[in-house]
């Protein structure tokens, strides 16, 4: 049974593929991926993941702008977002947290540890989000 839904957003196909394989190693995680911020906005509103892992540096709409737009939408404003980035100096991390991110995972990430890292950011929010979904449509 799926315990958590995680949306992984990255413009690099190879990194996206590795992340999806890594997340799917955990049988209690259902994962989907998007290749752009715009795609992520639509997918998050429709699918309502428990957590979004979001690349910072993407063309057209970067991670911080995607986060800002997620927060503006009533359907997505409560979804926790964790940035995935190589920019992990203290000042950068503080800036990302100041934008409303729940945390930061450093790139390159260890594929064997990605699901565990993501779980750290779920906490009780996964239960709350699942409760909100309970009245919605079921996957079929």
NUTIRO-849480 format. One record per residue (C-alpha): residue in three letters; x, y, z. Coordinates in steps of 0.5 Angstrom, whole numbers, plus 500, padded with zeros to 3 digits. Layout:
+-----+-----+-----+-----+
: res :  px :  py :  pz :
+-----+-----+-----+-----+
: ALA :   X :   Y :   Z :
...
+-----+-----+-----+-----+
This chain:
+-----+-----+-----+-----+
: res :  px :  py :  pz :
+-----+-----+-----+-----+
: UNK : 500 : 500 : 500 :
: UNK : 502 : 507 : 498 :
: UNK : 504 : 511 : 504 :
: UNK : 507 : 517 : 501 :
: UNK : 506 : 521 : 494 :
: UNK : 513 : 524 : 492 :
: UNK : 513 : 529 : 486 :
: UNK : 520 : 530 : 483 :
: UNK : 522 : 536 : 478 :
: UNK : 528 : 536 : 474 :
: UNK : 530 : 538 : 467 :
: UNK : 535 : 533 : 467 :
: UNK : 532 : 527 : 464 :
: UNK : 538 : 522 : 467 :
: UNK : 538 : 525 : 474 :
: UNK : 530 : 525 : 473 :
: UNK : 531 : 517 : 471 :
: UNK : 536 : 516 : 477 :
: UNK : 531 : 519 : 482 :
: UNK : 525 : 516 : 480 :
: UNK : 529 : 509 : 480 :
: UNK : 531 : 511 : 487 :
: UNK : 525 : 513 : 490 :
: UNK : 521 : 507 : 487 :
: UNK : 526 : 502 : 491 :
: UNK : 521 : 504 : 497 :
: UNK : 515 : 500 : 496 :
: UNK : 511 : 505 : 500 :
: UNK : 513 : 511 : 496 :
: UNK : 509 : 513 : 489 :
: UNK : 513 : 517 : 485 :
: UNK : 512 : 521 : 479 :
: UNK : 516 : 526 : 475 :
: UNK : 516 : 533 : 471 :
: UNK : 521 : 536 : 467 :
: UNK : 519 : 543 : 468 :
: UNK : 516 : 548 : 473 :
: UNK : 510 : 549 : 469 :
: UNK : 509 : 542 : 468 :
: UNK : 510 : 541 : 476 :
: UNK : 505 : 546 : 477 :
: UNK : 499 : 542 : 473 :
: UNK : 501 : 536 : 476 :
: UNK : 501 : 538 : 483 :
: UNK : 495 : 541 : 483 :
: UNK : 492 : 535 : 480 :
: UNK : 495 : 529 : 483 :
: UNK : 496 : 533 : 490 :
: UNK : 503 : 529 : 492 :
: UNK : 505 : 529 : 500 :
: UNK : 512 : 532 : 498 :
: UNK : 515 : 536 : 492 :
: UNK : 523 : 535 : 491 :
: UNK : 524 : 541 : 486 :
: UNK : 531 : 542 : 482 :
: UNK : 533 : 550 : 483 :
: UNK : 536 : 551 : 477 :
: UNK : 531 : 550 : 471 :
: UNK : 530 : 554 : 464 :
: UNK : 524 : 558 : 463 :
: UNK : 521 : 557 : 471 :
: UNK : 527 : 556 : 476 :
: UNK : 525 : 552 : 483 :
: UNK : 524 : 559 : 487 :
: UNK : 519 : 561 : 482 :
: UNK : 516 : 554 : 481 :
: UNK : 515 : 554 : 489 :
: UNK : 512 : 562 : 489 :
: UNK : 507 : 559 : 484 :
: UNK : 505 : 553 : 488 :
: UNK : 504 : 557 : 494 :
: UNK : 499 : 562 : 490 :
: UNK : 495 : 556 : 488 :
: UNK : 490 : 554 : 494 :
: UNK : 490 : 547 : 491 :
: UNK : 498 : 546 : 492 :
: UNK : 500 : 552 : 497 :
: UNK : 500 : 547 : 503 :
: UNK : 505 : 541 : 500 :
: UNK : 512 : 541 : 503 :
: UNK : 517 : 543 : 498 :
: UNK : 525 : 541 : 498 :
: UNK : 530 : 544 : 494 :
: UNK : 535 : 539 : 490 :
: UNK : 541 : 543 : 489 :
: UNK : 548 : 543 : 488 :
: UNK : 548 : 550 : 491 :
: UNK : 549 : 548 : 499 :
: UNK : 553 : 554 : 502 :
: UNK : 550 : 556 : 508 :
: UNK : 547 : 563 : 505 :
: UNK : 544 : 559 : 499 :
: UNK : 540 : 554 : 504 :
: UNK : 538 : 560 : 508 :
: UNK : 535 : 563 : 502 :
: UNK : 532 : 557 : 500 :
: UNK : 529 : 556 : 507 :
: UNK : 527 : 563 : 507 :
: UNK : 523 : 562 : 501 :
: UNK : 519 : 557 : 504 :
: UNK : 522 : 551 : 502 :
: UNK : 522 : 545 : 508 :
: UNK : 529 : 543 : 506 :
: UNK : 535 : 542 : 502 :
: UNK : 538 : 536 : 499 :
: UNK : 545 : 536 : 496 :
: UNK : 546 : 534 : 489 :
: UNK : 549 : 530 : 487 :
: UNK : 545 : 526 : 491 :
: UNK : 546 : 518 : 493 :
: UNK : 541 : 514 : 490 :
: UNK : 541 : 509 : 495 :
: UNK : 539 : 514 : 500 :
: UNK : 534 : 519 : 497 :
: UNK : 528 : 516 : 499 :
: UNK : 530 : 516 : 506 :
: UNK : 532 : 523 : 505 :
: UNK : 525 : 525 : 503 :
: UNK : 522 : 521 : 508 :
: UNK : 525 : 526 : 513 :
: UNK : 521 : 531 : 510 :
: UNK : 514 : 528 : 510 :
: UNK : 513 : 527 : 518 :
: UNK : 506 : 528 : 520 :
: UNK : 505 : 532 : 514 :
: UNK : 504 : 526 : 510 :
: UNK : 498 : 523 : 514 :
: UNK : 495 : 530 : 514 :
: UNK : 495 : 530 : 506 :
: UNK : 493 : 523 : 506 :
: UNK : 487 : 525 : 510 :
: UNK : 485 : 531 : 505 :
: UNK : 486 : 526 : 499 :
: UNK : 481 : 521 : 503 :
: UNK : 475 : 524 : 500 :
: UNK : 478 : 525 : 493 :
: UNK : 478 : 521 : 487 :
: UNK : 481 : 514 : 488 :
: UNK : 487 : 511 : 483 :
: UNK : 484 : 506 : 478 :
+-----+-----+-----+-----+
